[in-house]
Amino acid sequence: MNQNNPHTMHPLLRHINRFTDMSNDDFEEILQAFKTLKVKKKEHLMLANTLCDQHFFVIHGCLNMYFIDTCGAKQTVQLAIENWWMTDYLALGKGQKTEFFIQSVEPATVLSIDHSSQEQLLLKFPKMEKYFRKMLQIAYGASLMRIKYQFGLSKEEIYLHFTRNFPDFEQRVPQYLIASYLGLTPEYVSEIRRKQLS
């Protein structure tokens, strides 16, 4: 693959280079630490009550992280599309079992790296340390803003804010998953959509 042409550059290298400057030679070595996974729609990449040892980068497709509440309902906590990372960061860092599931919303191509390999990359390539630090800052910041919106906005405002800022999700993710992620019911989301169209 010709990494010098931005149109043929590997998606992960292109994403890394948004935050730091990675050479093609270093990236070729870095890429060896990853596995490429082809997953079918609704296939699980991670199961609750199993050791969390993988970090996922979406090349193509959409992933859903959820848990099952005390009533047996699935509650979505995160969605990820192209160039997004997903894992249970707390369980990954502590080498513990996760309480979450990760499932594909649509057929997907995903890069996977285990925790040990990722730690080795961080030691060998300081620029990857910077890159992953930026990813964690962004993820943590987004989580704080989500909490702020849930306390400060009405249910309708929460939905409209989400669709304005993440139009790709609205087009690709089933309505019931968006409702679950936003803490709304599918019926309420349908009502808001009808109101917008009228």
Phi, psi and omega in degrees: 000134179278100184285346182283335178275117183300337181281338179250000180298141178302137183304323180291318178297318178300320180289317177302318184288352172286340186240341178202174183252105183253131179285156179298319181296316178296320181296321179302321178289318179301317183298333180296339181280349183259151170252141176264124182246132172255116184243144179276165176303132179070012175280142181270137173259336180213141180241144177298152180067022172237158181298130177270110184226013185230145175240130189246136175241126185275116173277314179209138177114196184213135179241154181231125172257130182213165170231166179254121185281181185294342178268359180088009180268147176279130179241114181284132179245341180203147173234148181218132173241196185310134178073015176254148175260152177210134171189174169269094188300322182294312180293322179298313182294328182265355183065039184247173173288148179265156175258007186241160171250148168238125185227145177282136177276330179214166177308137189219154169244125189227140169267137180233135176227134179279162188299317181298315180296321179295318179297322178295320177298319181296324179287320185279328184236093181305331179294331176288328174300315178297317182299309182291330175297318177297320180297319179292322178298316180295315181296317181292318178298319179296322179296319178296317180294324178298317178297318179301314181295323181293331178272331190256345183246156174288167180301319180294319179296323178300313180295314182294322177298317180297313184291329177290320185272337181227064183298330180299323181293318181300324182282331189252336186262133178305147185303322183292330177286320176297317179300315180298316180298322183271359181075027180245169174267152176302326180295321180291320177298319177299320179296317179297317181296320178297319180297321180293325183279340184278000000 
